[in-house]
């Protein structure tokens, strides 16, 4: 399962369409808290997470999952390219980082790579 977590509903819908058209199972959430209350992801799942969200940022979600011993691959997306945040995300184990607007094919390739790597 691929989980898309972004406070922008239009991004969730667009990425869900991309995933579904590629035959990838997807679920969307408009907040990290909604996601945490609904799902306990498996290591072979993958998450596409916005960096900047109200209440809980993508980095805070990543940290929460890490402290809960959940090591699902996370690919971050952001409208703002910030070298310090990108560096922090990668140091904390991000499987990828994309700036919006996102190249759909590159994102699908990154998801496939992250899931394959997690499965092996």
PyMOL commands that set and color helices and strands:
alter all, ss='L'
color gray80, all
select helices_A, chain A and resi 9-21+32-38+58-67+83-91+104-119
alter helices_A, ss='H'
color red, helices_A
select strands_A, chain A and resi 2-5+26-29+46-50+73-78+96-99
alter strands_A, ss='S'
color yellow, strands_A
deselect
rebuild
show_as cartoon
